[in-house]
Amino acid sequence: MRTRYRMERRILLTGGTALVLSAVAGARVPLAQTLDKVSFQTNWRAQAEHGGYYQAVAAGIYRRHGIECEVRMGGPQQNPAQLLLAGRVDFIMSNGFQALNYVRENLPFLTIGAIMQKDPQVLMTHEGNGINSFEDMKGRPILIGAAGRVTYWPFLRAKFGFTDEQIRPYTFNVGPFMADRMAIQQGFISSEPFAAEQAGAKPKVFLIADAGYQNYQTTIDVSRRMVTEKKEVVQRFINATMEGWTAYMKGEDVGAANAAIKRDNPEMDDAKIAYAVRVLNAAGIVQSGDAQQLGIGAMTDARWQSFYESMRDVGLYPAGLDFKRAYSLEFVNKRVGLA
């Protein structure tokens, strides 16, 4: 374990170099200390949905916690879980299903935080076409991707009587949606509706989480070995991450973070980022439920049990799975960022 960074330090980032400005009077703080280096793999290209991590880097929050964090951007050719299993990255962005998969496959990994209290997955259609609820979608064609068929689709099938015959291939663009006013397609609340609006549509959005779908999304996964051998580093990483997310969702000095997002992903622009942050806040994707009392990243045993049991009941997981091995509450629920 490297020397622990003292939390009293104030740091100024100038040209990428951390300069010590001052320290709490009386504290013996060395002029230079080695930062603990960690790597974090996202699940897709840089976007506002990853903003808290970029904020923690750009604002020097990780460094104030003695962490040098490399945020590695994901993409269509990358599988974060495989990178974690191979030991090529320290932390990954994942979801509740992956955590349960670790248990089912007896793999030594787990979830230690959940940024999104609500899964941002939606179904969307057009305003004014008579489809006003999930119930109205029964029997209608729905554009669904492969991943959705083994995650939220079994939930919708069980709750609303959907059938697999309704499924149509989703091509990850809004072209088919724009061509058919009766179309229903999957999307993320912070992304596809904006693309549809930009193309001239008036999308009507149905958040699956609001129908009782309890998947934790954009979780933080890590190896059990790191939790055991570098517990203090893991805790500092989590604390800094939650501080970064708190600031980002409030819009506090986020210019540098957003510039870094646009640098990593030139397809992002200010309008897309602003829309995403606005709807994430409006829908309570990050700050709702347990996070309002326990801080961003919150998780509970009750929520995990409910999620596991609901997925067990639709046939995705076996009965008797020791779901509590999928996660740890040790590092979150500390009210980081709350007044």
MARMAR-696984 format. One record per residue (C-alpha): residue number from 1; x, y, z. Coordinates in nm, 4 decimals, always signed. Last residue first. Example, Ala and Ser with C-alpha at 12.3 -4.5 7.8 and 13.67 -1.06 7.14 Angstrom:
% MARMAR-696984
   resi         c1         c2         c3
      2    +1.3670    -0.1060    +0.7140
      1    +1.2300    -0.4500    +0.7800
This chain:
% MARMAR-696984
   resi         c1         c2         c3
    339    -2.5478    +1.8370    +0.3099
    338    -2.5201    +1.5244    +0.0963
    337    -2.2110    +1.4760    -0.1189
    336    -2.1007    +1.1506    +0.0429
    335    -2.3898    +1.0154    +0.2491
    334    -2.1902    +0.7080    +0.3528
    333    -2.4189    +0.4587    +0.1762
    332    -2.1231    +0.3189    -0.0196
    331    -1.8001    +0.1266    +0.0452
    330    -1.9152    -0.1596    +0.2652
    329    -2.2417    -0.2319    +0.0839
    328    -2.0904    -0.5279    -0.0974
    327    -2.2277    -0.7026    -0.4049
    326    -2.2966    -1.0262    -0.5909
    325    -2.2319    -1.2521    -0.2892
    324    -2.5692    -1.1396    -0.1525
    323    -2.7363    -1.3173    -0.4461
    322    -2.6654    -1.6629    -0.3065
    321    -2.8663    -1.8296    -0.5847
    320    -3.1355    -2.0501    -0.4315
    319    -3.3661    -2.0478    -0.7326
    318    -3.1882    -2.0199    -1.0651
    317    -3.1532    -1.6962    -1.2615
    316    -3.3143    -1.5636    -1.5824
    315    -3.6395    -1.7569    -1.5471
    314    -3.8928    -1.4784    -1.5047
    313    -3.9239    -1.5489    -1.1303
    312    -3.5479    -1.5462    -1.0860
    311    -3.5332    -1.1995    -1.2388
    310    -3.7929    -1.0702    -0.9939
    309    -3.6218    -1.2486    -0.7052
    308    -3.2817    -1.1019    -0.7910
    307    -3.4154    -0.7475    -0.8215
    306    -3.6116    -0.7686    -0.4971
    305    -3.3138    -0.9108    -0.3106
    304    -3.0839    -0.6423    -0.4473
    303    -3.3285    -0.3692    -0.3457
    302    -3.3686    -0.5107    +0.0051
    301    -2.9937    -0.5503    +0.0558
    300    -2.9435    -0.1831    -0.0232
    299    -2.7369    +0.0234    -0.2675
    298    -2.6330    +0.3885    -0.2764
    297    -2.4003    +0.5263    -0.5438
    296    -2.5085    +0.8851    -0.4848
    295    -2.5809    +0.9547    -0.1194
    294    -2.7596    +0.7634    +0.1567
    293    -3.0867    +0.9550    +0.2007
    292    -3.1547    +1.0763    -0.1526
    291    -2.9551    +0.7874    -0.2966
    290    -3.2045    +0.5379    -0.1521
    289    -3.4815    +0.6578    -0.3832
    288    -3.3695    +0.9235    -0.6271
    287    -3.0517    +1.0932    -0.7419
    286    -2.8966    +0.9166    -1.0386
    285    -3.1925    +0.8431    -1.2680
    284    -3.4215    +1.0879    -1.0901
    283    -3.6257    +1.1494    -1.4046
    282    -3.5676    +1.5265    -1.4079
    281    -3.2009    +1.4960    -1.3147
    280    -3.1152    +1.2436    -1.5827
    279    -3.3373    +1.4443    -1.8211
    278    -3.1401    +1.7662    -1.7719
    277    -2.7996    +1.5996    -1.7731
    276    -2.8750    +1.4255    -2.1019
    275    -3.0130    +1.7382    -2.2706
    274    -2.7108    +1.9462    -2.1679
    273    -2.4696    +1.6815    -2.2971
    272    -2.6455    +1.6494    -2.6299
    271    -2.6596    +2.0273    -2.6764
    270    -2.2961    +2.0797    -2.5786
    269    -2.1674    +1.8294    -2.8323
    268    -2.0790    +1.4612    -2.8304
    267    -1.9790    +1.2945    -3.1566
    266    -1.6191    +1.4041    -3.0885
    265    -1.5938    +1.1400    -2.8144
    264    -1.2728    +1.1637    -2.6109
    263    -1.2380    +1.5379    -2.6645
    262    -1.6104    +1.5947    -2.6157
    261    -1.6000    +1.4148    -2.2805
    260    -1.2863    +1.6061    -2.1812
    259    -1.4551    +1.9378    -2.2655
    258    -1.7526    +1.8297    -2.0555
    257    -1.5251    +1.7671    -1.7582
    256    -1.3463    +2.0992    -1.8051
    255    -1.6746    +2.2906    -1.8196
    254    -1.8274    +2.1163    -1.5186
    253    -1.7775    +2.3957    -1.2663
    252    -2.0769    +2.2868    -1.0531
    251    -2.3532    +2.1508    -1.2754
    250    -2.5373    +1.9966    -0.9814
    249    -2.5244    +1.6528    -1.1451
    248    -2.1527    +1.6992    -1.2027
    247    -2.0766    +1.8050    -0.8457
    246    -2.2512    +1.5067    -0.6909
    245    -2.0986    +1.2739    -0.9476
    244    -1.7465    +1.3898    -0.8705
    243    -1.8036    +1.3588    -0.4970
    242    -1.9339    +1.0074    -0.5542
    241    -1.6227    +0.9187    -0.7523
    240    -1.3932    +1.0629    -0.4854
    239    -1.5582    +0.8541    -0.2141
    238    -1.5477    +0.5391    -0.4291
    237    -1.1810    +0.5812    -0.5172
    236    -1.0944    +0.6538    -0.1546
    235    -1.2751    +0.3381    -0.0443
    234    -1.1020    +0.1254    -0.3082
    233    -0.7630    +0.2581    -0.2000
    232    -0.8410    +0.1690    +0.1622
    231    -0.9509    -0.1813    +0.0640
    230    -0.6369    -0.2541    -0.1318
    229    -0.5688    -0.6223    -0.0581
    228    -0.9184    -0.7454    +0.0216
    227    -1.1234    -0.5294    -0.2150
    226    -0.8550    -0.5768    -0.4793
    225    -0.8773    -0.9545    -0.4452
    224    -1.2540    -0.9502    -0.4557
    223    -1.2248    -0.7981    -0.8012
    222    -1.4096    -0.4799    -0.8896
    221    -1.7445    -0.3659    -1.0289
    220    -1.8927    -0.0150    -1.0248
    219    -2.2548    +0.0023    -1.1370
    218    -2.3792    +0.1891    -1.4406
    217    -2.7301    +0.0529    -1.3848
    216    -2.9069    -0.1067    -1.0883
    215    -3.1927    -0.3210    -1.2208
    214    -3.5236    -0.2707    -1.0440
    213    -3.7875    -0.2832    -1.3202
    212    -4.1019    -0.1705    -1.1393
    211    -4.2939    +0.0133    -1.4119
    210    -4.1035    +0.3343    -1.3362
    209    -3.7836    +0.1476    -1.4188
    208    -3.9167    +0.0848    -1.7706
    207    -3.9211    +0.4576    -1.8466
    206    -4.1871    +0.5233    -2.1111
    205    -4.1097    +0.8063    -2.3547
    204    -4.3372    +0.9786    -2.6048
    203    -4.1312    +1.1108    -2.8929
    202    -4.2202    +1.4252    -3.0878
    201    -4.0291    +1.3739    -3.4111
    200    -3.8265    +1.6229    -3.6160
    199    -3.4915    +1.4474    -3.6543
    198    -3.3512    +1.6439    -3.3610
    197    -3.6430    +1.5225    -3.1508
    196    -3.5682    +1.1616    -3.2449
    195    -3.2014    +1.2030    -3.1536
    194    -3.3045    +1.3559    -2.8207
    193    -3.5405    +1.0659    -2.7509
    192    -3.2540    +0.8257    -2.8302
    191    -3.0078    +0.9667    -2.5747
    190    -3.0938    +1.0545    -2.2153
    189    -3.3925    +0.8240    -2.1734
    188    -3.1935    +0.5367    -2.3169
    187    -3.3559    +0.3575    -2.6079
    186    -3.5906    +0.0814    -2.7166
    185    -3.8355    +0.1158    -3.0035
    184    -4.2046    +0.1479    -3.0717
    183    -4.3177    +0.2427    -3.4204
    182    -4.6750    +0.3572    -3.4842
    181    -4.5643    +0.6778    -3.6573
    180    -4.3413    +0.4737    -3.8894
    179    -4.0523    +0.6178    -4.0918
    178    -3.8998    +0.8128    -3.8027
    177    -3.8688    +0.4998    -3.5928
    176    -3.7104    +0.3055    -3.8792
    175    -3.4456    +0.5794    -3.9149
    174    -3.3834    +0.6303    -3.5435
    173    -3.0583    +0.4353    -3.5299
    172    -2.9353    +0.1437    -3.3228
    171    -3.0587    -0.1244    -3.5676
    170    -3.3213    -0.2822    -3.3410
    169    -3.4488    -0.6135    -3.4743
    168    -3.8243    -0.6751    -3.4279
    167    -3.9782    -0.8395    -3.1241
    166    -4.3566    -0.8729    -3.1050
    165    -4.3470    -1.2510    -3.1585
    164    -4.1514    -1.2735    -2.8333
    163    -4.4722    -1.2009    -2.6463
    162    -4.5736    -0.9117    -2.4205
    161    -4.8140    -0.9935    -2.1386
    160    -4.7540    -0.6748    -1.9407
    159    -4.5681    -0.7918    -1.6327
    158    -4.4142    -1.1195    -1.7500
    157    -4.3182    -1.0030    -2.0996
    156    -4.1991    -0.6684    -1.9699
    155    -3.9684    -0.8387    -1.7186
    154    -3.8482    -1.0906    -1.9793
    153    -3.7684    -0.7897    -2.2065
    152    -3.5619    -0.6037    -1.9451
    151    -3.2544    -0.8271    -1.9498
    150    -3.2182    -1.1181    -2.1942
    149    -3.4000    -0.9642    -2.4925
    148    -3.2568    -0.6224    -2.4128
    147    -2.9060    -0.7382    -2.4932
    146    -3.0069    -0.8506    -2.8430
    145    -3.1685    -0.5194    -2.9336
    144    -3.5448    -0.4516    -2.9353
    143    -3.7676    -0.2770    -3.1924
    142    -4.1266    -0.3397    -3.0809
    141    -4.4114    -0.4717    -3.3008
    140    -4.7522    -0.4413    -3.1307
    139    -4.9243    -0.7249    -2.9439
    138    -4.9206    -0.5454    -2.6098
    137    -4.7994    -0.1878    -2.6526
    136    -5.1160    -0.0323    -2.5078
    135    -5.0404    -0.1972    -2.1730
    134    -4.7060    -0.0158    -2.1640
    133    -4.9028    +0.3078    -2.1719
    132    -5.0272    +0.5852    -2.4004
    131    -5.0112    +0.4367    -2.7480
    130    -5.2892    +0.6236    -2.9310
    129    -5.0661    +0.7706    -3.2036
    128    -5.0617    +1.1267    -3.0720
    127    -4.7013    +1.1449    -2.9571
    126    -4.4697    +0.8945    -3.1190
    125    -4.3128    +0.5895    -2.9547
    124    -4.0492    +0.5240    -2.6949
    123    -3.9452    +0.2296    -2.4816
    122    -3.7018    +0.3247    -2.2141
    121    -3.3827    +0.2084    -2.0449
    120    -3.2428    +0.4621    -1.7981
    119    -3.2118    +0.1993    -1.5192
    118    -3.3046    +0.3879    -1.2055
    117    -3.0696    +0.4233    -0.9095
    116    -2.7894    +0.5010    -1.1517
    115    -2.4482    +0.5311    -0.9878
    114    -2.4521    +0.1877    -0.8264
    113    -2.1628    +0.0947    -0.5973
    112    -1.9520    -0.2020    -0.4859
    111    -2.0433    -0.4707    -0.7390
    110    -1.8612    -0.8039    -0.7237
    109    -1.5847    -1.0212    -0.8670
    108    -1.4354    -1.3607    -0.7769
    107    -1.6273    -1.5709    -1.0351
    106    -1.8587    -1.8522    -0.9274
    105    -2.0447    -1.8538    -1.2616
    104    -2.3828    -1.7891    -1.0972
    103    -2.2265    -1.5470    -0.8518
    102    -2.0461    -1.3460    -1.1185
    101    -2.3637    -1.3531    -1.3292
    100    -2.5527    -1.1872    -1.0440
     99    -2.3141    -0.8919    -1.0622
     98    -2.3413    -0.8837    -1.4422
     97    -2.7182    -0.8560    -1.4171
     96    -2.6975    -0.5642    -1.1771
     95    -2.5020    -0.3448    -1.4144
     94    -2.1489    -0.2556    -1.5327
     93    -1.8901    +0.0208    -1.5321
     92    -1.5519    -0.1346    -1.4633
     91    -1.2815    -0.1122    -1.1983
     90    -0.9172    -0.2251    -1.1853
     89    -0.8463    -0.2923    -1.5538
     88    -0.6462    -0.5546    -1.7438
     87    -0.7004    -0.8279    -1.4848
     86    -0.8471    -1.0692    -1.7397
     85    -1.1771    -1.0855    -1.5534
     84    -1.1955    -0.7059    -1.5545
     83    -1.1251    -0.6828    -1.9280
     82    -1.3844    -0.9531    -1.9945
     81    -1.6404    -0.7608    -1.7896
     80    -1.5658    -0.4392    -1.9797
     79    -1.6346    -0.5960    -2.3214
     78    -1.4918    -0.3750    -2.5937
     77    -1.5549    -0.3597    -2.9678
     76    -1.8695    -0.1457    -2.9466
     75    -1.7052    +0.1195    -2.7298
     74    -1.5570    +0.1930    -2.3909
     73    -1.3525    +0.4908    -2.2793
     72    -1.0783    +0.4358    -2.0269
     71    -1.0795    +0.6675    -1.7262
     70    -0.7296    +0.6656    -1.5767
     69    -0.7511    +0.7540    -1.2103
     68    -0.4577    +0.8906    -1.0130
     67    -0.5823    +0.8637    -0.6582
     66    -0.4625    +1.0348    -0.3408
     65    -0.8071    +1.1609    -0.2442
     64    -0.7249    +1.5121    -0.3558
     63    -0.5994    +1.3552    -0.6744
     62    -0.9356    +1.1928    -0.7402
     61    -1.1090    +1.5259    -0.6904
     60    -0.8766    +1.7118    -0.9257
     59    -1.1606    +1.8927    -1.1004
     58    -1.0913    +1.7249    -1.4350
     57    -1.0568    +1.3737    -1.2949
     56    -1.3577    +1.3752    -1.0611
     55    -1.5594    +1.5562    -1.3284
     54    -1.4746    +1.2943    -1.5895
     53    -1.5936    +1.0264    -1.3500
     52    -1.9123    +1.2155    -1.2726
     51    -1.9846    +1.2715    -1.6402
     50    -2.0215    +0.9114    -1.7515
     49    -2.3897    +0.9499    -1.8484
     48    -2.2823    +1.2829    -1.9974
     47    -2.1031    +1.0923    -2.2694
     46    -1.7742    +0.9194    -2.3495
     45    -1.8123    +0.6096    -2.5662
     44    -1.9508    +0.3007    -2.3978
     43    -1.9251    +0.0750    -2.0918
     42    -1.6623    +0.2701    -1.9022
     41    -1.3345    +0.1174    -1.7838
     40    -1.1729    +0.2568    -1.4685
     39    -0.8000    +0.2358    -1.4028
     38    -0.6213    +0.2912    -1.0737
     37    -0.2922    +0.4548    -0.9762
     36    -0.2325    +0.5300    -0.6091
     35    -0.0626    +0.8691    -0.6018
     34    +0.2972    +0.8916    -0.4900
     33    +0.3708    +1.1691    -0.2476
     32    +0.5386    +1.5064    -0.2796
     31    +0.5861    +1.8020    -0.0481
     30    +0.5306    +1.5848    +0.2556
     29    +0.2438    +1.6752    +0.4884
     28    +0.2983    +1.7129    +0.8596
     27    -0.0259    +1.8689    +0.9737
     26    +0.0221    +2.1651    +1.2090
     25    -0.1754    +2.4094    +1.0004
     24    -0.3882    +2.2367    +0.7381
     23    -0.1978    +2.2264    +0.4165
     22    -0.1190    +2.4716    +0.1410
     21    -0.0738    +2.5179    -0.2297
     20    +0.0599    +2.1800    -0.3359
     19    +0.0973    +2.1672    -0.7113
     18    -0.0494    +1.8905    -0.9223
     17    +0.0748    +1.9061    -1.2808
     16    -0.1645    +1.8642    -1.5753
     15    -0.1052    +2.2155    -1.7015
     14    -0.1979    +2.3557    -1.3648
     13    -0.4091    +2.1481    -1.1298
     12    -0.4212    +2.3129    -0.7894
     11    -0.4264    +2.0957    -0.4818
     10    -0.5385    +2.1536    -0.1272
      9    -0.4244    +1.8906    +0.1174
      8    -0.6288    +1.8125    +0.4256
      7    -0.7291    +1.4670    +0.2991
      6    -0.3825    +1.3308    +0.3576
      5    -0.2736    +1.0878    +0.0876
      4    -0.1938    +0.7484    +0.2274
      3    +0.1536    +0.6181    +0.1581
      2    +0.1370    +0.3371    -0.0956
      1    +0.0000    +0.0000    +0.0000
